[in-house]
Structures are given as C-alpha cells and as structure tokens.
Amino acid sequence: MLDGLRQFIADVVSPTALADRAFDDTGYRLAATALLIHVISIDGEPSEAEKRKLHSLIESRFGLDRGAADYLIASATLVEGEAVDLYHFTSVIKRTVDEEGRLRIVEMMWELVYADGQVSEFEDNVVWRAADLLGVASQDRIDLKHRVAARRPAMVGDGSDVADAAT
C-alpha cells in the first residue's frame, strides 16, 4: 500500500506527469470525471460524502479499481482546475459517447448533487448547462433529477425545494 502511494505521488509530481495527463479529444473518461469534479466543487469545497460518491461512481461506472480511479480523479482535478468553461469537456463527451451514455453522465451528475443531501442553485445550474451542451433534452434532465431524488432518503430542509423551483 505504501509503495502504491509513493508511486502515485511520484507520478503526480514528476516532470512528465503533466504530459501523461494532457487532455485530448479521446479522453472521454477524463472529460466526464472533470465535469463531475466541477459539479461537486461549484458550491465550495467538496464534502466527504461527495468525494466518496465520486469515487464510487468512477469505480463502478468506468469499471476501474481504486488506484485507477484515484489516478483518474487526480488527473481530472488538474484538468478541471485549468478549464475556463464546460465546453471543452462536453464537446469531447458529445463526440465520443452515445445518447444513452450522455444520459448516464447527467444521471451521475445528479447523484453527486444529491450526495450531500443539499442541492444548491449553483449545482442545479451547472447540471442544466452541462446537459444542454451534451445535447440532453430538458425533459430528460428533469426526469433524471427526479429519479435520482426519489432514490435518496428523504431529508428535511435539504434545499431541493429551491433547486426544484429553478427547473
């Protein structure tokens, strides 16, 4: 375990690490992960619940083990931090992922929004903008939001009534 952590840190800080993380037009997993990181970061520092949910989604939806998911998230965090807009990520996803896959990405975004039990208007807005750029219809976006909301335990005062009014 310690050797794995050392290797991960060495990979991240090495001079060639940035080249390995270079964002290209075929990196839909990197683009999707950067988009997901943007969602959990939009309203401030991501909560532990959001971070756990992100790891879970990346591992299960992309079929990655913990180490590969960690590396992808670290790479996507760097890429997302340098991004000026969502278009670069959404354009890669739209070109390489079919409609069903784009719907799954929007669903993943909603799962992250609801991970901490609070829906901010910023989170709601970024999902709306990303879904629009991904070519996901408004009705599909809203249906996915309600489907994800229905799967989570009811929480009093979670702020979703404010976000729901925006949709």
KOLMI-210080 format. One record per residue: residue in one letter; x, y, z of N, C-alpha, C in turn. Coordinates in Angstrom, 1 decimal, always signed. Layout:
N
[node 'A' [X Y Z] [X Y Z] [X Y Z]]
...
This chain:
167
[node 'M' [+0.8 -1.2 +0.0] [+0.0 +0.0 +0.0] [+0.9 +1.2 +0.0]]
[node 'L' [+1.9 +1.3 +0.9] [+2.8 +2.4 +0.9] [+3.5 +2.6 -0.4]]
[node 'D' [+3.9 +1.5 -1.0] [+4.6 +1.6 -2.3] [+3.7 +2.2 -3.4]]
[node 'G' [+2.4 +1.8 -3.3] [+1.4 +2.4 -4.3] [+1.2 +3.8 -4.1]]
[node 'L' [+1.2 +4.3 -2.8] [+1.1 +5.7 -2.5] [+2.3 +6.5 -3.0]]
[node 'R' [+3.5 +5.9 -2.7] [+4.7 +6.6 -3.2] [+4.7 +6.7 -4.7]]
[node 'Q' [+4.3 +5.7 -5.4] [+4.3 +5.7 -6.9] [+3.3 +6.7 -7.4]]
[node 'F' [+2.1 +6.8 -6.7] [+1.1 +7.8 -7.1] [+1.6 +9.2 -7.0]]
[node 'I' [+2.3 +9.5 -5.8] [+2.8 +10.8 -5.6] [+3.9 +11.1 -6.6]]
[node 'A' [+4.8 +10.1 -6.8] [+5.9 +10.3 -7.8] [+5.3 +10.6 -9.2]]
[node 'D' [+4.2 +9.9 -9.6] [+3.6 +10.1 -10.9] [+3.0 +11.5 -11.0]]
[node 'V' [+2.4 +12.0 -9.9] [+1.8 +13.3 -9.9] [+2.8 +14.4 -10.0]]
[node 'V' [+3.9 +14.3 -9.3] [+4.9 +15.4 -9.2] [+6.0 +15.3 -10.2]]
[node 'S' [+6.1 +14.2 -11.0] [+7.1 +14.1 -11.9] [+7.0 +15.1 -13.1]]
[node 'P' [+8.1 +15.5 -13.7] [+8.0 +16.5 -14.8] [+7.2 +16.0 -16.0]]
[node 'T' [+7.2 +14.6 -16.2] [+6.4 +14.1 -17.3] [+5.0 +13.8 -17.0]]
[node 'A' [+4.6 +14.0 -15.7] [+3.2 +13.7 -15.3] [+2.2 +14.5 -16.0]]
[node 'L' [+2.5 +15.8 -16.2] [+1.6 +16.7 -16.9] [+1.3 +16.2 -18.4]]
[node 'A' [+2.4 +15.7 -19.0] [+2.3 +15.2 -20.4] [+1.4 +14.0 -20.4]]
[node 'D' [+1.5 +13.2 -19.4] [+0.6 +12.0 -19.3] [-0.8 +12.3 -19.1]]
[node 'R' [-1.1 +13.5 -18.5] [-2.4 +13.9 -18.2] [-3.0 +14.8 -19.2]]
[node 'A' [-2.2 +15.1 -20.3] [-2.7 +16.0 -21.3] [-4.1 +15.6 -21.8]]
[node 'F' [-4.9 +16.6 -21.8] [-6.3 +16.4 -22.2] [-6.4 +16.4 -23.7]]
[node 'D' [-6.9 +15.3 -24.3] [-7.0 +15.2 -25.7] [-8.5 +14.9 -26.1]]
[node 'D' [-8.7 +14.8 -27.4] [-10.0 +14.6 -27.9] [-10.6 +13.2 -27.8]]
[node 'T' [-9.8 +12.3 -27.2] [-10.3 +10.9 -27.0] [-10.5 +10.6 -25.5]]
[node 'G' [-10.2 +11.5 -24.6] [-10.3 +11.3 -23.2] [-11.6 +11.5 -22.6]]
[node 'Y' [-12.6 +10.7 -23.1] [-14.0 +11.0 -22.6] [-14.1 +10.7 -21.1]]
[node 'R' [-13.4 +9.7 -20.6] [-13.4 +9.4 -19.1] [-12.8 +10.6 -18.3]]
[node 'L' [-11.7 +11.1 -18.8] [-11.1 +12.3 -18.2] [-12.1 +13.5 -18.2]]
[node 'A' [-12.7 +13.7 -19.4] [-13.6 +14.8 -19.6] [-14.8 +14.6 -18.6]]
[node 'A' [-15.4 +13.4 -18.6] [-16.5 +13.2 -17.7] [-16.2 +13.3 -16.3]]
[node 'T' [-15.0 +12.8 -15.9] [-14.6 +13.0 -14.5] [-14.4 +14.4 -14.1]]
[node 'A' [-13.7 +15.2 -15.0] [-13.5 +16.6 -14.8] [-14.9 +17.3 -14.6]]
[node 'L' [-15.8 +17.0 -15.4] [-17.2 +17.5 -15.3] [-17.8 +17.2 -14.0]]
[node 'L' [-17.6 +16.0 -13.5] [-18.2 +15.6 -12.2] [-17.5 +16.3 -11.1]]
[node 'I' [-16.2 +16.5 -11.2] [-15.5 +17.3 -10.2] [-15.9 +18.7 -10.2]]
[node 'H' [-16.2 +19.3 -11.3] [-16.8 +20.6 -11.4] [-18.1 +20.7 -10.6]]
[node 'V' [-18.9 +19.7 -10.8] [-20.2 +19.7 -10.1] [-20.0 +19.7 -8.6]]
[node 'I' [-19.1 +18.9 -8.1] [-19.0 +18.9 -6.6] [-18.2 +20.0 -6.1]]
[node 'S' [-17.5 +20.8 -6.9] [-16.7 +21.9 -6.5] [-17.4 +23.3 -6.7]]
[node 'I' [-18.5 +23.3 -7.4] [-19.1 +24.5 -7.8] [-19.6 +25.4 -6.6]]
[node 'D' [-20.0 +24.7 -5.5] [-20.6 +25.4 -4.4] [-19.6 +25.5 -3.2]]
[node 'G' [-18.3 +25.3 -3.5] [-17.3 +25.3 -2.4] [-16.5 +24.0 -2.4]]
[node 'E' [-15.9 +23.8 -1.3] [-15.1 +22.6 -1.1] [-16.0 +21.4 -1.1]]
[node 'P' [-15.7 +20.3 -1.9] [-16.5 +19.1 -1.9] [-16.5 +18.5 -0.5]]
[node 'S' [-17.7 +18.0 -0.1] [-17.9 +17.3 +1.2] [-17.3 +15.9 +1.1]]
[node 'E' [-17.1 +15.3 +2.2] [-16.7 +13.9 +2.2] [-17.7 +13.0 +1.5]]
[node 'A' [-18.9 +13.3 +1.7] [-20.0 +12.4 +1.1] [-19.9 +12.6 -0.4]]
[node 'E' [-19.6 +13.8 -0.9] [-19.5 +14.0 -2.4] [-18.2 +13.3 -2.9]]
[node 'K' [-17.1 +13.4 -2.2] [-15.9 +12.7 -2.6] [-16.1 +11.2 -2.6]]
[node 'R' [-16.7 +10.6 -1.6] [-17.0 +9.2 -1.6] [-17.9 +8.8 -2.7]]
[node 'K' [-18.9 +9.5 -3.0] [-19.8 +9.2 -4.1] [-19.1 +9.3 -5.4]]
[node 'L' [-18.2 +10.3 -5.6] [-17.4 +10.5 -6.8] [-16.6 +9.2 -7.1]]
[node 'H' [-15.9 +8.8 -6.0] [-15.0 +7.6 -6.2] [-15.9 +6.4 -6.5]]
[node 'S' [-17.0 +6.2 -5.8] [-17.9 +5.1 -6.1] [-18.4 +5.1 -7.5]]
[node 'L' [-18.8 +6.2 -8.0] [-19.3 +6.3 -9.4] [-18.2 +6.0 -10.4]]
[node 'I' [-17.1 +6.6 -10.2] [-16.0 +6.4 -11.1] [-15.6 +4.9 -11.2]]
[node 'E' [-15.5 +4.3 -10.0] [-15.1 +2.9 -10.0] [-16.2 +2.0 -10.6]]
[node 'S' [-17.4 +2.2 -10.3] [-18.5 +1.3 -10.8] [-18.9 +1.6 -12.2]]
[node 'R' [-19.0 +2.9 -12.6] [-19.4 +3.2 -14.0] [-18.4 +3.1 -15.0]]
[node 'F' [-17.1 +3.2 -14.6] [-16.0 +3.1 -15.6] [-15.3 +1.8 -15.4]]
[node 'G' [-15.7 +1.0 -14.4] [-15.1 -0.3 -14.2] [-13.6 -0.3 -13.8]]
[node 'L' [-13.3 +0.7 -12.9] [-11.9 +0.9 -12.5] [-11.7 +0.4 -11.1]]
[node 'D' [-10.5 +0.0 -10.8] [-10.1 -0.3 -9.4] [-9.8 +1.0 -8.7]]
[node 'R' [-9.6 +0.9 -7.4] [-9.4 +2.1 -6.5] [-8.3 +2.9 -7.0]]
[node 'G' [-7.1 +2.3 -7.3] [-5.9 +3.0 -7.7] [-6.1 +3.7 -9.0]]
[node 'A' [-6.8 +3.1 -10.0] [-7.0 +3.7 -11.3] [-8.0 +4.8 -11.1]]
[node 'A' [-9.0 +4.7 -10.3] [-10.0 +5.7 -10.0] [-9.3 +6.9 -9.4]]
[node 'D' [-8.4 +6.7 -8.4] [-7.7 +7.8 -7.8] [-6.8 +8.5 -8.8]]
[node 'Y' [-6.2 +7.8 -9.7] [-5.3 +8.5 -10.7] [-6.2 +9.3 -11.6]]
[node 'L' [-7.3 +8.7 -12.1] [-8.2 +9.5 -13.0] [-8.7 +10.7 -12.3]]
[node 'I' [-9.1 +10.6 -11.0] [-9.7 +11.8 -10.3] [-8.6 +12.8 -10.1]]
[node 'A' [-7.4 +12.4 -9.8] [-6.3 +13.4 -9.6] [-6.0 +14.1 -10.9]]
[node 'S' [-6.0 +13.3 -12.0] [-5.7 +13.9 -13.3] [-6.8 +14.9 -13.7]]
[node 'A' [-8.1 +14.5 -13.5] [-9.2 +15.3 -13.8] [-9.3 +16.5 -13.0]]
[node 'T' [-8.9 +16.4 -11.8] [-8.9 +17.6 -10.9] [-7.9 +18.7 -11.4]]
[node 'L' [-6.8 +18.3 -11.9] [-5.8 +19.2 -12.5] [-6.4 +19.8 -13.8]]
[node 'V' [-7.0 +19.0 -14.6] [-7.5 +19.5 -15.9] [-8.7 +20.4 -15.6]]
[node 'E' [-9.6 +20.0 -14.7] [-10.7 +20.9 -14.4] [-10.3 +22.2 -13.8]]
[node 'G' [-9.2 +22.2 -13.0] [-8.7 +23.5 -12.4] [-8.2 +24.4 -13.5]]
[node 'E' [-7.8 +23.9 -14.6] [-7.3 +24.8 -15.7] [-8.3 +25.2 -16.7]]
[node 'A' [-9.5 +24.6 -16.6] [-10.6 +24.8 -17.6] [-11.2 +26.2 -17.4]]
[node 'V' [-11.6 +26.8 -18.5] [-12.3 +28.1 -18.4] [-13.8 +28.0 -18.6]]
[node 'D' [-14.2 +26.8 -19.2] [-15.6 +26.6 -19.4] [-15.9 +25.1 -19.4]]
[node 'L' [-17.1 +24.8 -19.6] [-17.5 +23.4 -19.7] [-17.5 +22.8 -21.1]]
[node 'Y' [-17.4 +23.7 -22.1] [-17.5 +23.2 -23.5] [-16.4 +22.2 -23.9]]
[node 'H' [-15.2 +22.5 -23.4] [-14.1 +21.6 -23.8] [-14.4 +20.1 -23.3]]
[node 'F' [-15.0 +20.0 -22.1] [-15.3 +18.6 -21.6] [-16.5 +18.1 -22.3]]
[node 'T' [-17.5 +18.9 -22.4] [-18.8 +18.4 -23.0] [-18.7 +18.1 -24.5]]
[node 'S' [-17.8 +18.8 -25.2] [-17.7 +18.5 -26.6] [-17.0 +17.2 -26.9]]
[node 'V' [-16.0 +16.8 -26.0] [-15.3 +15.5 -26.1] [-16.4 +14.4 -25.8]]
[node 'I' [-17.1 +14.6 -24.8] [-18.1 +13.6 -24.4] [-19.2 +13.5 -25.5]]
[node 'K' [-19.6 +14.6 -26.0] [-20.7 +14.5 -27.1] [-20.2 +13.8 -28.3]]
[node 'R' [-18.9 +14.0 -28.7] [-18.4 +13.4 -29.9] [-18.1 +11.9 -29.7]]
[node 'T' [-17.9 +11.5 -28.5] [-17.4 +10.1 -28.3] [-18.4 +9.2 -27.6]]
[node 'V' [-19.4 +9.7 -27.0] [-20.4 +8.9 -26.2] [-21.8 +9.1 -26.8]]
[node 'D' [-22.5 +7.9 -26.9] [-23.8 +7.9 -27.5] [-24.8 +8.6 -26.5]]
[node 'E' [-26.0 +8.7 -27.0] [-27.1 +9.4 -26.2] [-27.3 +8.7 -24.8]]
[node 'E' [-27.3 +7.4 -24.8] [-27.5 +6.7 -23.6] [-26.4 +7.0 -22.6]]
[node 'G' [-25.2 +7.0 -23.1] [-24.0 +7.3 -22.2] [-24.1 +8.7 -21.7]]
[node 'R' [-24.5 +9.7 -22.5] [-24.6 +11.0 -22.1] [-25.7 +11.2 -21.0]]
[node 'L' [-26.8 +10.4 -21.2] [-27.8 +10.4 -20.1] [-27.2 +9.9 -18.8]]
[node 'R' [-26.4 +8.8 -18.9] [-25.8 +8.3 -17.7] [-24.9 +9.3 -17.0]]
[node 'I' [-24.2 +10.1 -17.8] [-23.3 +11.1 -17.2] [-24.1 +12.1 -16.5]]
[node 'V' [-25.2 +12.6 -17.1] [-26.1 +13.5 -16.4] [-26.7 +12.9 -15.2]]
[node 'E' [-27.0 +11.7 -15.2] [-27.5 +11.0 -14.0] [-26.4 +11.0 -12.9]]
[node 'M' [-25.2 +10.7 -13.3] [-24.1 +10.7 -12.4] [-23.9 +12.1 -11.7]]
[node 'M' [-24.1 +13.1 -12.6] [-24.0 +14.5 -12.0] [-25.1 +14.7 -11.0]]
[node 'W' [-26.3 +14.3 -11.2] [-27.4 +14.4 -10.2] [-27.1 +13.6 -9.0]]
[node 'E' [-26.5 +12.4 -9.2] [-26.2 +11.6 -8.0] [-25.2 +12.4 -7.1]]
[node 'L' [-24.2 +13.1 -7.7] [-23.3 +13.9 -6.9] [-23.9 +15.1 -6.3]]
[node 'V' [-24.8 +15.7 -7.0] [-25.6 +16.9 -6.5] [-26.3 +16.4 -5.2]]
[node 'Y' [-26.9 +15.3 -5.2] [-27.7 +14.8 -4.1] [-26.9 +14.1 -3.0]]
[node 'A' [-25.6 +13.9 -3.3] [-24.8 +13.1 -2.4] [-24.7 +13.7 -1.0]]
[node 'D' [-24.6 +15.0 -0.8] [-24.5 +15.6 +0.5] [-25.9 +16.0 +1.1]]
[node 'G' [-26.9 +15.7 +0.4] [-28.3 +16.0 +0.9] [-28.7 +17.4 +0.7]]
[node 'Q' [-27.9 +18.2 +0.0] [-28.2 +19.6 -0.2] [-28.0 +19.9 -1.7]]
[node 'V' [-29.0 +20.5 -2.3] [-28.9 +20.9 -3.7] [-28.8 +22.4 -3.7]]
[node 'S' [-27.7 +22.9 -4.2] [-27.6 +24.4 -4.3] [-28.0 +24.8 -5.7]]
[node 'E' [-28.4 +26.1 -5.8] [-28.8 +26.6 -7.1] [-27.6 +26.6 -8.1]]
[node 'F' [-26.4 +26.6 -7.6] [-25.2 +26.6 -8.5] [-25.1 +25.2 -9.1]]
[node 'E' [-25.3 +24.1 -8.2] [-25.2 +22.8 -8.7] [-26.3 +22.5 -9.7]]
[node 'D' [-27.5 +22.9 -9.4] [-28.6 +22.8 -10.3] [-28.3 +23.4 -11.7]]
[node 'N' [-27.7 +24.6 -11.6] [-27.4 +25.4 -12.8] [-26.3 +24.7 -13.7]]
[node 'V' [-25.3 +24.2 -13.0] [-24.2 +23.6 -13.8] [-24.7 +22.3 -14.4]]
[node 'V' [-25.6 +21.6 -13.8] [-26.1 +20.4 -14.5] [-26.9 +20.8 -15.7]]
[node 'W' [-27.7 +21.8 -15.5] [-28.6 +22.3 -16.6] [-27.7 +22.7 -17.8]]
[node 'R' [-26.6 +23.5 -17.5] [-25.7 +23.9 -18.6] [-25.0 +22.8 -19.3]]
[node 'A' [-24.5 +21.9 -18.5] [-23.7 +20.7 -19.0] [-24.7 +19.8 -19.8]]
[node 'A' [-25.8 +19.6 -19.3] [-26.8 +18.7 -20.0] [-27.2 +19.3 -21.4]]
[node 'D' [-27.3 +20.6 -21.4] [-27.6 +21.4 -22.6] [-26.5 +21.2 -23.6]]
[node 'L' [-25.3 +21.4 -23.1] [-24.1 +21.2 -24.0] [-23.9 +19.8 -24.5]]
[node 'L' [-24.4 +18.8 -23.7] [-24.3 +17.4 -24.0] [-25.4 +17.0 -25.0]]
[node 'G' [-26.3 +17.9 -25.3] [-27.4 +17.6 -26.1] [-28.5 +16.7 -25.5]]
[node 'V' [-28.6 +16.8 -24.1] [-29.6 +16.1 -23.4] [-30.8 +17.0 -23.2]]
[node 'A' [-32.0 +16.5 -23.6] [-33.2 +17.3 -23.6] [-33.5 +17.8 -22.2]]
[node 'S' [-34.2 +18.9 -22.1] [-34.6 +19.4 -20.8] [-35.4 +18.5 -20.0]]
[node 'Q' [-36.4 +17.8 -20.7] [-37.3 +16.9 -20.0] [-36.5 +15.7 -19.5]]
[node 'D' [-35.5 +15.2 -20.3] [-34.7 +14.1 -19.8] [-33.9 +14.5 -18.6]]
[node 'R' [-33.3 +15.7 -18.6] [-32.6 +16.2 -17.5] [-33.4 +16.3 -16.2]]
[node 'I' [-34.6 +16.8 -16.4] [-35.5 +16.9 -15.2] [-36.0 +15.5 -14.7]]
[node 'D' [-36.3 +14.6 -15.7] [-36.7 +13.3 -15.3] [-35.6 +12.6 -14.5]]
[node 'L' [-34.3 +12.7 -15.0] [-33.2 +12.1 -14.3] [-33.0 +12.7 -12.9]]
[node 'K' [-33.2 +14.0 -12.8] [-33.2 +14.7 -11.5] [-34.2 +14.1 -10.5]]
[node 'H' [-35.4 +14.0 -11.0] [-36.5 +13.4 -10.1] [-36.2 +11.9 -9.8]]
[node 'R' [-35.7 +11.2 -10.7] [-35.4 +9.8 -10.5] [-34.3 +9.6 -9.4]]
[node 'V' [-33.3 +10.4 -9.5] [-32.2 +10.3 -8.5] [-32.7 +10.8 -7.2]]
[node 'A' [-33.5 +11.9 -7.2] [-34.0 +12.4 -5.9] [-34.9 +11.4 -5.2]]
[node 'A' [-35.7 +10.7 -6.0] [-36.6 +9.7 -5.4] [-35.8 +8.5 -4.8]]
[node 'R' [-34.6 +8.2 -5.3] [-33.8 +7.1 -4.8] [-33.1 +7.4 -3.5]]
[node 'R' [-33.0 +8.7 -3.1] [-32.3 +9.0 -1.9] [-33.2 +9.1 -0.8]]
[node 'P' [-32.7 +8.9 +0.4] [-33.6 +9.1 +1.6] [-34.1 +10.5 +1.8]]
[node 'A' [-35.3 +10.6 +2.2] [-35.9 +12.0 +2.3] [-35.1 +12.7 +3.4]]
[node 'M' [-34.8 +13.9 +3.2] [-34.1 +14.8 +4.1] [-34.8 +16.1 +4.3]]
[node 'V' [-35.1 +16.4 +5.5] [-35.8 +17.7 +5.8] [-34.9 +18.8 +5.6]]
[node 'G' [-35.4 +19.9 +4.9] [-34.6 +21.1 +4.8] [-33.3 +20.9 +3.9]]
[node 'D' [-33.4 +20.0 +2.9] [-32.2 +19.8 +2.1] [-32.0 +20.8 +1.0]]
[node 'G' [-32.9 +21.8 +0.9] [-32.7 +22.8 -0.1] [-33.2 +22.4 -1.5]]
[node 'S' [-33.7 +21.2 -1.7] [-34.1 +20.8 -3.0] [-35.3 +21.5 -3.5]]
[node 'D' [-36.1 +22.1 -2.6] [-37.3 +22.8 -3.0] [-36.9 +24.1 -3.7]]
[node 'V' [-35.7 +24.7 -3.4] [-35.3 +25.9 -4.1] [-34.8 +25.5 -5.4]]
[node 'A' [-34.0 +24.4 -5.5] [-33.4 +24.0 -6.8] [-34.5 +23.5 -7.7]]
[node 'D' [-35.6 +22.8 -7.1] [-36.7 +22.3 -8.0] [-37.4 +23.5 -8.6]]
[node 'A' [-37.5 +24.6 -7.9] [-38.2 +25.8 -8.5] [-37.5 +26.3 -9.7]]
[node 'A' [-36.2 +26.1 -9.8] [-35.4 +26.6 -10.9] [-35.6 +25.7 -12.1]]
[node 'T' [-36.1 +24.5 -12.0] [-36.2 +23.6 -13.2] [-37.6 +23.7 -13.8]]
